[in-house]
Amino acid sequence: MLVDHHVQPSTYFLLAELGSYDMILGRKWLAAHDVLADCRRNRLYWPEDHQVDQWDVRRRERRIEQQRQKDLWNQKFGRRLEEGKTKVLRRRPSQPKTSLL
């Protein structure tokens, strides 16, 4: 069987009168072959057409690395607090302003 210039191994069909259509591909067939249907453009996207966007992968890896760095910084800061090497400065409570009247 040839679908969108892709040869498919032996496939079983249910025979039916489909009017002007040669065949109808179902959701299970599309999922089994990892084919994405773009109904708006009347196109099928095969596995080699929909590779993972490398930009998204790099952006996700960068976010993971940034979070890892923040976690390490927080751990280091916590240890320095416990050892007394770092002090937390706190603001004094604000005094109510007195009126000159």
N, C-alpha and C positions, 0 to 999 in steps of 0.2 A: 504494500500500500504506500502511496506517495501523498504526503500531506505538507503543503507549503514548501515543496522542494526537499523535504526530509523523508527518507525512506524508513518505514516502520516495519518491524518484523511481523510475523503472522499475527493477524488480528481477527477476532470473530465479530460478526455484524448481526444485527437484527435487521431483517429486510422489511422495508416499508416504502410506501409511495411518498416521496418527499417533495413533490412538485418540482421547482426549479433548483433544488439543492442536491448536490452530489452525496453529501453525508452530513450528519449532525454529530459533533463531538460533545460529549458530556463532561460534567465537572470531574467525575472520577477519572476519565481518560486524561484530561488536562493535568490533574494533580499527579497521576501516576507518571506522566512524562515531563513533569515540571515545566509545563507550558503556560504562559500568562496570556490571557486574551484581552486585547485592547479593543473594546467594542466601538468606541468613538472613532478610531482610525481604521477599523476593520482589519486588524492585523494580529498575528500571533507572535509572541516573543518566546523564543526557544532558550534553553539554559545558557547557551553561549552568548545570547543577546542581552541577558539581564545579569551581568556580573555585578558583584557588590562594588559600589562606588568607593574607590580608594580614598577619596577626600573624607567621606563620612567615617571610614575606619580610622584614619589618622586623627581626625578631630576627637573621636571617642577615646583613642589611646592617649591623646594629649590631656583630656579631662581626667582620665584615670590617674595619669602621672601627676597632674596638679593636685588632685585630692590626696595622693600618697605623700607628696611633699608637705602639704598642710598638716596631715596627720603626724608626720615626723616632727614638724616644728612644734605642734601642740605637746607631743610627748617630751621633747627636749625642754620646752618652757615649763611644763609641770615638774620635771626633775629639778630644774634650777630653782623653782619656788620652794620645793621640799628641802633642798640643800641650803636655802637661805642666800643663794647667790643673786637672786632677783627679788626685788621688792615691788609690790603693787602699790602705786600711788593712788590715793583716794581723794576725791574732792571733799572739801568741808561742806557740810550742809549750808545751803544759802541762807543768809540772814534776811528776815523780812525787811523790806525797804521802809524807812520811816518817812513820813511826809513832813515837809517843812512848814506846813500850814498849822 
